[in-house]
Amino acid sequence: MSSTSSPPNPRRWKALWVIALAQFMVIMDTSIIGVALPQMQVDLGFSQENLSWVFNAYVIAFGGLLLLGGRLSDLFGAKRLFSAGWVVLAAGSLIAGLAGEVWVELVGRAVQGAGAALIAPSALTLLMMLFGANPKELTKAFALYGAAAPAGGTAGVFLGGVITEYASWPWVFYINIPIALLVLAVTPALMPSAPARRGAIDVFGAATVTAGLAIVVYAIVRAPETGWGTAQTWLMLGAGALLLVAFVVLQARRKEPLMPLRIWRAPNLAAANIAQLLLAGAWIPMWFFLNLYLQQVLGLGEFASGSALLPMTVAIMIMMVVLAPRLIARFGPNPLVVAGLVVLAAGMFWLSLVRPDGTFWVDVLPASLVAAAGMSLAFIPSLGTAVSSARPEEGGLASGIVNTSYQVGSALGLAAMTAVAASRGAQELGNPGALTDGFSAAFLGAAVIALVGALIAWLTLRPAPAAATAEPEAGQGQSRTAEVH
């Protein structure tokens, strides 16, 4: 049934809050562990170099399985996958909270990531089904949904600080369980249903791309310790690259691939996904190392360091919901993607000037607000362009691809900047000067990533048709996606 011929769902705005909550939670779970990392390091025995795997185990499973999640959403219906994802996320949260050893913690985080990989593409597909018929409503819905992601990432740091300070680090995982139960209770009544469709599931393709990403990230994280020029590093990088090439070859040969390569022919799809990948590659290392700077150099406690990033969270939410849609309507999405990445790079460069004896008010707050402005400008237009470029029958796939781009960018960006920071002294706990040098190098590296993203976006994003503004263009593309459900 076409969504354009059906009356609007009377519960669509309530459903939107649940969808936004889902996006908020799956991104928050990447960052809520930030403040808890030092305590987890002590309790579970992580090394400083391997501590980033508490983050990477989640985002590799998340990013590697998102294409599969998008495909399953198209085949079995977004509503079913949305509910299944919350069950898996809750199970992973329980494992991670109960963990007493490093490997158990990482397993729990990977299971959490698998649940998020089911939730994220189905949530975006549900949003399209609910609002695709009305471009004006869709713009508002998309702004709220878009704001939920970076707001969740930054708010997670604050909530992690509160929880770690006043409870204990396992509760940064347990908090997901009651929220999952609440979402599971309201989903049947709020979310639209879609009939199942017949088709094959490329499990081998999903395993290949996930393993390839994991090996590449592991090689980058380990390189400072094993050496960039060693055979071990290059053999692992080669093995990961070979698996990723094998994934592409498999997709070209399979009758029903996980990711049909023809989807990349859509104008601006590749460009927008590259922008999302590099945006995440700059943004995620920023909050990761900024949180470590606040605790390990400035000496702030868990609650104080989480609170220190609250102004950035509020700024992101206001700018994404209020400012970004108006600027998109006036200038179109492409200039905002480029400008946002440039502003983000400026914020990162400012952060690279942090001092061992610095203060929050001088070294952190102004630069973090500039970075937040850059993220707010670039995120929604690049996400909207990526999603609206898809063919109707590939809506879930397009959602999975753009979420994959963001998560892969997160993992690779953090892995690379972890290596850079370690090479400049970030592993020397108790030495504020060395730690600051390492964190500063990571911030500067993130600035370079953002600048590269701005340059690529400027060169590759094509202008929208003259007859269409940015908002209707996004709305029409997503409306077409909604019509197949």
Sequence and secondary structure as in RCSB ss.txt:
>XXXX:A:sequence
MSSTSSPPNPRRWKALWVIALAQFMVIMDTSIIGVALPQMQVDLGFSQENLSWVFNAYVIAFGGLLLLGGRLSDL
FGAKRLFSAGWVVLAAGSLIAGLAGEVWVELVGRAVQGAGAALIAPSALTLLMMLFGANPKELTKAFALYGAAAP
AGGTAGVFLGGVITEYASWPWVFYINIPIALLVLAVTPALMPSAPARRGAIDVFGAATVTAGLAIVVYAIVRAPE
TGWGTAQTWLMLGAGALLLVAFVVLQARRKEPLMPLRIWRAPNLAAANIAQLLLAGAWIPMWFFLNLYLQQVLGL
GEFASGSALLPMTVAIMIMMVVLAPRLIARFGPNPLVVAGLVVLAAGMFWLSLVRPDGTFWVDVLPASLVAAAGM
SLAFIPSLGTAVSSARPEEGGLASGIVNTSYQVGSALGLAAMTAVAASRGAQELGNPGALTDGFSAAFLGAAVIA
LVGALIAWLTLRPAPAAATAEPEAGQGQSRTAEVH
>XXXX:A:secstr
  GGGS   TTHHHHHHHHHHHHHHHHHHHHTTTTTHHHHHHHHT  TTGGGHHHHHHHHHHHHHHHHHHHHHHH
H HHHHHHHHHHHHHHHHHHHHH  SHHHHHHHHHHHHHHHHHHHHHHHHHHHHHHTT HHHHHHHHHHHHHHHH
HHHHHHHHHHHHHHHHS TTHHHHTHHHHHHHHHHHHHHHS           HHHHHHHHHHHHHHHHHHHHHHH
H TTSHHHHHHHHHHHHHHHHHHHHHHH SS SS GGGGGSTTHHHHHHHHHHHHHHHHHHHHHHHHIIIIIS  
 HHHHHHHTHHHHHHHHHIIIIIHHHHHHHH HHHHHHHHHHHHHHHHHHHTT  TT  IIIIIHHHHHHHHHHH
HHHHHHHHHHHHHTS GGGHHHHHHHHHHHHHHHHHHHHHHHHHHHHHTTTT TT HHHHHHHHHHHHHHHHHHH
HHHHHHHHHH     TT  HHHHHHHHHHHHHTT 
